[in-house]
Amino acid sequence: MNDLLYKGHFKGLDIAFTYAVATKAVNEAVVRHDCDPAAAHVLGRATTAALLAATLLPEGNRLNVCWKYHGALKTIVADAGQDGTVRSLISPNHLAAEDAHDNLYGETGDLQVITTKEGAIVNSGTTPVSLHDVVSDLAYHYCISDQIETGMSVMIGFQPDPQKPVKLCQGWMIQALPGTDLERFDRIRSQMDEQGFRNLLSHDSAADSYFEQIAKSLVGKEPGYKGIHMEACPLPKFKCTCNREKMAAVLRAIPIPDRMTMVKRKEPVGISCQFCKKRYEMTINECIVAWNRKVEG
C-alpha cells in the first residue's frame, strides 16, 4: 500500500476526518533513529498522529508536538506540516528492556502542542497526560485544551527487514464540527477502539476502495449518514527543515568558556541534526560569525 493522506467530512454527521497511510515516512524516521522495536512502535504512532492532526491546519501552518514522560521513555517530538511533510525523534531510541507498560511512561506526562506559520507561533498549549499512549494523549489534548472532541487510532506493523522494518502504518482521526451530536460522536469514537476497526487498520490492501471500506465500517450504519466528502492531500513525506543557518543558531547556545577552548583548538565543529542525523561541519570562522551575530542582536 502506497503512502497517502486524505481529509474531509462525513456528510450528515458533522464530523471531520483525516486518514493517513504513512508507512514510508514512518519507516525513514525509524531507520534514521536506529530504533529498537519498542521505540519504533512508539515513534511510528506518534509521527502518524501528528501528521493526522496537521492535515486539518490552514495552508502553510505546521504542528510541533512534544510528548514528555517520566518513565524509561523520556521524549518524543514530531513536527508535521499541512503539506504532508513530517520529521520526528525519540529519546531514548532503545526501550525493549522495559517490560512493564507503566515503567515505560511513568505515572504522568506533559504534552505540548505548538502551531506555527512561517516560523511564528500561532498558538500553543500544554496538557498533563496520563493515558500511557502517545496517540490517545494527543487526542485527549485536543479535547481538553482546544475543546474539540477528537478521536484517533493508529496501527503499525513490522517485518524482519533492517532497511524497511515498518510493514504498515496507517491511522484515522475524527473531530466534532459545530452542531455535532456528541452522543453519536462518542459512540463512533468508541468504535475506533474496537477490534474490528483496529483489524482493518492493521490490514495492508492495494484496493483503491479500501479507504471507503474502513470509513463505512465506522459510520456506515449511523442514522443520517449521507456519504463522504474527501480530498486528497500532499503525500506524507519525511522531510527535515534543518540547514547551516539553523545549526549556527545552535552554536550560540555554547557557553563562552567553551567557545574560547574551541577557538584555541582551531578545529572544525561538528553538529548533527537531532531529527535527520545530518552532520554539519562548521569552521571556526563560521562559529565566530554566529557568536558575533548574537551579540549584535
TORKOL-4160 file (C-alpha; in steps of 0.2 Angstrom, whole numbers, padded with zeros to 4 digits, m for minus):
297
<pt num="1" X="0000" Y="0000" Z="0000"/>
<pt num="2" X="0007" Y="0017" Z="m0005"/>
<pt num="3" X="0008" Y="0031" Z="0007"/>
<pt num="4" X="m0007" Y="0043" Z="0006"/>
<pt num="5" X="m0016" Y="0057" Z="0015"/>
<pt num="6" X="m0035" Y="0061" Z="0014"/>
<pt num="7" X="m0046" Y="0074" Z="0023"/>
<pt num="8" X="m0064" Y="0078" Z="0023"/>
<pt num="9" X="m0080" Y="0075" Z="0032"/>
<pt num="10" X="m0095" Y="0063" Z="0034"/>
<pt num="11" X="m0110" Y="0071" Z="0026"/>
<pt num="12" X="m0125" Y="0072" Z="0038"/>
<pt num="13" X="m0114" Y="0068" Z="0054"/>
<pt num="14" X="m0105" Y="0085" Z="0056"/>
<pt num="15" X="m0089" Y="0075" Z="0059"/>
<pt num="16" X="m0072" Y="0080" Z="0050"/>
<pt num="17" X="m0059" Y="0066" Z="0047"/>
<pt num="18" X="m0041" Y="0063" Z="0041"/>
<pt num="19" X="m0034" Y="0047" Z="0035"/>
<pt num="20" X="m0016" Y="0043" Z="0033"/>
<pt num="21" X="m0005" Y="0029" Z="0027"/>
<pt num="22" X="0012" Y="0034" Z="0032"/>
<pt num="23" X="0022" Y="0018" Z="0031"/>
<pt num="24" X="0037" Y="0025" Z="0021"/>
<pt num="25" X="0038" Y="0042" Z="0030"/>
<pt num="26" X="0037" Y="0032" Z="0047"/>
<pt num="27" X="0050" Y="0019" Z="0041"/>
<pt num="28" X="0063" Y="0033" Z="0037"/>
<pt num="29" X="0061" Y="0040" Z="0054"/>
<pt num="30" X="0063" Y="0023" Z="0062"/>
<pt num="31" X="0078" Y="0019" Z="0052"/>
<pt num="32" X="0087" Y="0036" Z="0054"/>
<pt num="33" X="0085" Y="0035" Z="0073"/>
<pt num="34" X="0090" Y="0016" Z="0074"/>
<pt num="35" X="0075" Y="0012" Z="0085"/>
<pt num="36" X="0073" Y="m0005" Z="0093"/>
<pt num="37" X="0055" Y="m0012" Z="0090"/>
<pt num="38" X="0048" Y="m0004" Z="0106"/>
<pt num="39" X="0054" Y="0013" Z="0102"/>
<pt num="40" X="0049" Y="0011" Z="0083"/>
<pt num="41" X="0031" Y="0007" Z="0089"/>
<pt num="42" X="0030" Y="0022" Z="0099"/>
<pt num="43" X="0039" Y="0034" Z="0087"/>
<pt num="44" X="0029" Y="0027" Z="0072"/>
<pt num="45" X="0012" Y="0030" Z="0080"/>
<pt num="46" X="0017" Y="0047" Z="0087"/>
<pt num="47" X="0023" Y="0053" Z="0070"/>
<pt num="48" X="0007" Y="0047" Z="0061"/>
<pt num="49" X="m0004" Y="0055" Z="0074"/>
<pt num="50" X="0005" Y="0072" Z="0072"/>
<pt num="51" X="0003" Y="0070" Z="0053"/>
<pt num="52" X="m0016" Y="0067" Z="0055"/>
<pt num="53" X="m0018" Y="0082" Z="0066"/>
<pt num="54" X="m0008" Y="0094" Z="0055"/>
<pt num="55" X="m0018" Y="0089" Z="0039"/>
<pt num="56" X="m0033" Y="0100" Z="0046"/>
<pt num="57" X="m0022" Y="0115" Z="0048"/>
<pt num="58" X="m0023" Y="0131" Z="0037"/>
<pt num="59" X="m0011" Y="0131" Z="0022"/>
<pt num="60" X="0007" Y="0135" Z="0027"/>
<pt num="61" X="0004" Y="0130" Z="0045"/>
<pt num="62" X="0015" Y="0117" Z="0055"/>
<pt num="63" X="0012" Y="0107" Z="0070"/>
<pt num="64" X="0025" Y="0103" Z="0083"/>
<pt num="65" X="0020" Y="0090" Z="0096"/>
<pt num="66" X="0032" Y="0086" Z="0111"/>
<pt num="67" X="0027" Y="0072" Z="0122"/>
<pt num="68" X="0037" Y="0071" Z="0139"/>
<pt num="69" X="0036" Y="0056" Z="0150"/>
<pt num="70" X="0044" Y="0051" Z="0167"/>
<pt num="71" X="0047" Y="0033" Z="0164"/>
<pt num="72" X="0060" Y="0025" Z="0153"/>
<pt num="73" X="0053" Y="0034" Z="0138"/>
<pt num="74" X="0058" Y="0052" Z="0140"/>
<pt num="75" X="0054" Y="0062" Z="0125"/>
<pt num="76" X="0045" Y="0061" Z="0108"/>
<pt num="77" X="0045" Y="0076" Z="0096"/>
<pt num="78" X="0035" Y="0076" Z="0079"/>
<pt num="79" X="0035" Y="0091" Z="0068"/>
<pt num="80" X="0022" Y="0090" Z="0054"/>
<pt num="81" X="0016" Y="0102" Z="0041"/>
<pt num="82" X="m0001" Y="0104" Z="0032"/>
<pt num="83" X="0009" Y="0100" Z="0016"/>
<pt num="84" X="0012" Y="0082" Z="0022"/>
<pt num="85" X="0030" Y="0084" Z="0027"/>
<pt num="86" X="0035" Y="0077" Z="0044"/>
<pt num="87" X="0050" Y="0073" Z="0054"/>
<pt num="88" X="0052" Y="0066" Z="0072"/>
<pt num="89" X="0063" Y="0060" Z="0085"/>
<pt num="90" X="0063" Y="0049" Z="0101"/>
<pt num="91" X="0074" Y="0048" Z="0116"/>
<pt num="92" X="0079" Y="0035" Z="0121"/>
<pt num="93" X="0079" Y="0025" Z="0105"/>
<pt num="94" X="0080" Y="0008" Z="0113"/>
<pt num="95" X="0066" Y="0004" Z="0125"/>
<pt num="96" X="0064" Y="m0015" Z="0123"/>
<pt num="97" X="0071" Y="m0018" Z="0141"/>
<pt num="98" X="0056" Y="m0011" Z="0149"/>
<pt num="99" X="0043" Y="m0025" Z="0151"/>
<pt num="100" X="0030" Y="m0016" Z="0161"/>
<pt num="101" X="0019" Y="m0003" Z="0152"/>
<pt num="102" X="0019" Y="0008" Z="0167"/>
<pt num="103" X="0038" Y="0008" Z="0168"/>
<pt num="104" X="0039" Y="0014" Z="0150"/>
<pt num="105" X="0028" Y="0030" Z="0153"/>
<pt num="106" X="0029" Y="0034" Z="0171"/>
<pt num="107" X="0014" Y="0040" Z="0181"/>
<pt num="108" X="0010" Y="0056" Z="0171"/>
<pt num="109" X="0017" Y="0066" Z="0157"/>
<pt num="110" X="0016" Y="0083" Z="0148"/>
<pt num="111" X="0011" Y="0086" Z="0130"/>
<pt num="112" X="0015" Y="0102" Z="0122"/>
<pt num="113" X="0007" Y="0107" Z="0105"/>
<pt num="114" X="0013" Y="0122" Z="0095"/>
<pt num="115" X="0006" Y="0128" Z="0079"/>
<pt num="116" X="0017" Y="0140" Z="0068"/>
<pt num="117" X="0016" Y="0149" Z="0052"/>
<pt num="118" X="0032" Y="0154" Z="0044"/>
<pt num="119" X="0041" Y="0152" Z="0060"/>
<pt num="120" X="0030" Y="0162" Z="0070"/>
<pt num="121" X="0019" Y="0154" Z="0084"/>
<pt num="122" X="0000" Y="0155" Z="0080"/>
<pt num="123" X="m0005" Y="0146" Z="0096"/>
<pt num="124" X="0002" Y="0134" Z="0109"/>
<pt num="125" X="m0004" Y="0124" Z="0124"/>
<pt num="126" X="0002" Y="0111" Z="0137"/>
<pt num="127" X="m0009" Y="0097" Z="0144"/>
<pt num="128" X="m0005" Y="0085" Z="0158"/>
<pt num="129" X="m0007" Y="0067" Z="0151"/>
<pt num="130" X="m0009" Y="0050" Z="0159"/>
<pt num="131" X="m0016" Y="0038" Z="0146"/>
<pt num="132" X="0000" Y="0030" Z="0143"/>
<pt num="133" X="m0002" Y="0030" Z="0124"/>
<pt num="134" X="0005" Y="0044" Z="0113"/>
<pt num="135" X="m0010" Y="0044" Z="0101"/>
<pt num="136" X="m0023" Y="0044" Z="0115"/>
<pt num="137" X="m0014" Y="0058" Z="0124"/>
<pt num="138" X="m0014" Y="0069" Z="0108"/>
<pt num="139" X="m0032" Y="0066" Z="0106"/>
<pt num="140" X="m0035" Y="0070" Z="0124"/>
<pt num="141" X="m0026" Y="0086" Z="0122"/>
<pt num="142" X="m0037" Y="0092" Z="0108"/>
<pt num="143" X="m0052" Y="0088" Z="0119"/>
<pt num="144" X="m0046" Y="0097" Z="0134"/>
<pt num="145" X="m0035" Y="0111" Z="0128"/>
<pt num="146" X="m0044" Y="0116" Z="0112"/>
<pt num="147" X="m0061" Y="0110" Z="0117"/>
<pt num="148" X="m0063" Y="0100" Z="0101"/>
<pt num="149" X="m0070" Y="0082" Z="0104"/>
<pt num="150" X="m0057" Y="0071" Z="0095"/>
<pt num="151" X="m0054" Y="0053" Z="0092"/>
<pt num="152" X="m0038" Y="0044" Z="0085"/>
<pt num="153" X="m0032" Y="0027" Z="0081"/>
<pt num="154" X="m0015" Y="0022" Z="0073"/>
<pt num="155" X="m0009" Y="0005" Z="0070"/>
<pt num="156" X="0008" Y="0000" Z="0065"/>
<pt num="157" X="0016" Y="m0017" Z="0060"/>
<pt num="158" X="0034" Y="m0023" Z="0057"/>
<pt num="159" X="0044" Y="m0035" Z="0046"/>
<pt num="160" X="0061" Y="m0043" Z="0048"/>
<pt num="161" X="0070" Y="m0031" Z="0036"/>
<pt num="162" X="0083" Y="m0019" Z="0043"/>
<pt num="163" X="0081" Y="m0006" Z="0029"/>
<pt num="164" X="0062" Y="m0007" Z="0029"/>
<pt num="165" X="0056" Y="m0013" Z="0046"/>
<pt num="166" X="0039" Y="m0004" Z="0045"/>
<pt num="167" X="0027" Y="m0015" Z="0036"/>
<pt num="168" X="0012" Y="m0004" Z="0038"/>
<pt num="169" X="0007" Y="0011" Z="0047"/>
<pt num="170" X="m0010" Y="0019" Z="0045"/>
<pt num="171" X="m0022" Y="0029" Z="0056"/>
<pt num="172" X="m0038" Y="0039" Z="0057"/>
<pt num="173" X="m0043" Y="0055" Z="0066"/>
<pt num="174" X="m0061" Y="0062" Z="0068"/>
<pt num="175" X="m0066" Y="0078" Z="0076"/>
<pt num="176" X="m0083" Y="0085" Z="0080"/>
<pt num="177" X="m0089" Y="0100" Z="0070"/>
<pt num="178" X="m0101" Y="0113" Z="0076"/>
<pt num="179" X="m0118" Y="0105" Z="0078"/>
<pt num="180" X="m0111" Y="0088" Z="0080"/>
<pt num="181" X="m0122" Y="0076" Z="0090"/>
<pt num="182" X="m0109" Y="0072" Z="0104"/>
<pt num="183" X="m0118" Y="0056" Z="0110"/>
<pt num="184" X="m0116" Y="0049" Z="0092"/>
<pt num="185" X="m0098" Y="0056" Z="0091"/>
<pt num="186" X="m0094" Y="0047" Z="0107"/>
<pt num="187" X="m0101" Y="0031" Z="0100"/>
<pt num="188" X="m0091" Y="0032" Z="0084"/>
<pt num="189" X="m0075" Y="0036" Z="0094"/>
<pt num="190" X="m0078" Y="0021" Z="0105"/>
<pt num="191" X="m0079" Y="0010" Z="0090"/>
<pt num="192" X="m0062" Y="0016" Z="0084"/>
<pt num="193" X="m0055" Y="0006" Z="0099"/>
<pt num="194" X="m0065" Y="m0010" Z="0095"/>
<pt num="195" X="m0055" Y="m0025" Z="0087"/>
<pt num="196" X="m0065" Y="m0025" Z="0071"/>
<pt num="197" X="m0059" Y="m0007" Z="0067"/>
<pt num="198" X="m0042" Y="m0010" Z="0073"/>
<pt num="199" X="m0040" Y="m0025" Z="0062"/>
<pt num="200" X="m0045" Y="m0015" Z="0047"/>
<pt num="201" X="m0031" Y="m0003" Z="0051"/>
<pt num="202" X="m0019" Y="m0017" Z="0053"/>
<pt num="203" X="m0023" Y="m0024" Z="0036"/>
<pt num="204" X="m0012" Y="m0020" Z="0020"/>
<pt num="205" X="m0023" Y="m0018" Z="0005"/>
<pt num="206" X="m0019" Y="m0012" Z="m0013"/>
<pt num="207" X="m0038" Y="m0009" Z="m0017"/>
<pt num="208" X="m0042" Y="0009" Z="m0021"/>
<pt num="209" X="m0059" Y="0006" Z="m0011"/>
<pt num="210" X="m0050" Y="0001" Z="0005"/>
<pt num="211" X="m0052" Y="0019" Z="0012"/>
<pt num="212" X="m0071" Y="0019" Z="0009"/>
<pt num="213" X="m0072" Y="0001" Z="0017"/>
<pt num="214" X="m0064" Y="0007" Z="0033"/>
<pt num="215" X="m0075" Y="0023" Z="0033"/>
<pt num="216" X="m0091" Y="0013" Z="0031"/>
<pt num="217" X="m0086" Y="0001" Z="0044"/>
<pt num="218" X="m0085" Y="0016" Z="0056"/>
<pt num="219" X="m0100" Y="0027" Z="0051"/>
<pt num="220" X="m0110" Y="0017" Z="0038"/>
<pt num="221" X="m0124" Y="0012" Z="0049"/>
<pt num="222" X="m0126" Y="0029" Z="0058"/>
<pt num="223" X="m0143" Y="0037" Z="0055"/>
<pt num="224" X="m0142" Y="0052" Z="0045"/>
<pt num="225" X="m0125" Y="0047" Z="0036"/>
<pt num="226" X="m0126" Y="0053" Z="0018"/>
<pt num="227" X="m0109" Y="0048" Z="0012"/>
<pt num="228" X="m0091" Y="0055" Z="0011"/>
<pt num="229" X="m0084" Y="0072" Z="0006"/>
<pt num="230" X="m0065" Y="0070" Z="0004"/>
<pt num="231" X="m0050" Y="0077" Z="m0004"/>
<pt num="232" X="m0033" Y="0070" Z="m0007"/>
<pt num="233" X="m0019" Y="0079" Z="0002"/>
<pt num="234" X="0000" Y="0080" Z="m0002"/>
<pt num="235" X="0008" Y="0063" Z="0001"/>
<pt num="236" X="0016" Y="0060" Z="0018"/>
<pt num="237" X="0035" Y="0063" Z="0017"/>
<pt num="238" X="0049" Y="0063" Z="0029"/>
<pt num="239" X="0057" Y="0080" Z="0027"/>
<pt num="240" X="0069" Y="0089" Z="0038"/>
<pt num="241" X="0070" Y="0108" Z="0039"/>
<pt num="242" X="0087" Y="0109" Z="0045"/>
<pt num="243" X="0101" Y="0119" Z="0037"/>
<pt num="244" X="0118" Y="0128" Z="0041"/>
<pt num="245" X="0109" Y="0144" Z="0047"/>
<pt num="246" X="0099" Y="0134" Z="0060"/>
<pt num="247" X="0114" Y="0124" Z="0065"/>
<pt num="248" X="0123" Y="0141" Z="0068"/>
<pt num="249" X="0109" Y="0146" Z="0080"/>
<pt num="250" X="0113" Y="0130" Z="0090"/>
<pt num="251" X="0131" Y="0136" Z="0091"/>
<pt num="252" X="0125" Y="0152" Z="0100"/>
<pt num="253" X="0120" Y="0141" Z="0115"/>
<pt num="254" X="0138" Y="0136" Z="0118"/>
<pt num="255" X="0144" Y="0144" Z="0134"/>
<pt num="256" X="0158" Y="0157" Z="0132"/>
<pt num="257" X="0172" Y="0147" Z="0141"/>
<pt num="258" X="0169" Y="0133" Z="0129"/>
<pt num="259" X="0169" Y="0144" Z="0114"/>
<pt num="260" X="0186" Y="0150" Z="0119"/>
<pt num="261" X="0193" Y="0132" Z="0120"/>
<pt num="262" X="0186" Y="0129" Z="0103"/>
<pt num="263" X="0194" Y="0144" Z="0096"/>
<pt num="264" X="0211" Y="0139" Z="0103"/>
<pt num="265" X="0210" Y="0122" Z="0095"/>
<pt num="266" X="0206" Y="0129" Z="0078"/>
<pt num="267" X="0197" Y="0113" Z="0073"/>
<pt num="268" X="0180" Y="0112" Z="0064"/>
<pt num="269" X="0165" Y="0109" Z="0075"/>
<pt num="270" X="0153" Y="0095" Z="0070"/>
<pt num="271" X="0134" Y="0097" Z="0074"/>
<pt num="272" X="0121" Y="0084" Z="0070"/>
<pt num="273" X="0103" Y="0087" Z="0067"/>
<pt num="274" X="0093" Y="0078" Z="0080"/>
<pt num="275" X="0079" Y="0074" Z="0068"/>
<pt num="276" X="0088" Y="0068" Z="0052"/>
<pt num="277" X="0105" Y="0065" Z="0059"/>
<pt num="278" X="0113" Y="0075" Z="0045"/>
<pt num="279" X="0130" Y="0081" Z="0051"/>
<pt num="280" X="0136" Y="0099" Z="0048"/>
<pt num="281" X="0155" Y="0104" Z="0049"/>
<pt num="282" X="0156" Y="0122" Z="0055"/>
<pt num="283" X="0173" Y="0131" Z="0053"/>
<pt num="284" X="0180" Y="0141" Z="0067"/>
<pt num="285" X="0177" Y="0157" Z="0057"/>
<pt num="286" X="0158" Y="0152" Z="0054"/>
<pt num="287" X="0157" Y="0149" Z="0073"/>
<pt num="288" X="0164" Y="0166" Z="0077"/>
<pt num="289" X="0152" Y="0174" Z="0064"/>
<pt num="290" X="0137" Y="0165" Z="0073"/>
<pt num="291" X="0143" Y="0171" Z="0090"/>
<pt num="292" X="0145" Y="0189" Z="0085"/>
<pt num="293" X="0128" Y="0189" Z="0077"/>
<pt num="294" X="0121" Y="0185" Z="0094"/>
<pt num="295" X="0130" Y="0200" Z="0102"/>
<pt num="296" X="0124" Y="0211" Z="0088"/>
<pt num="297" X="0105" Y="0206" Z="0091"/>
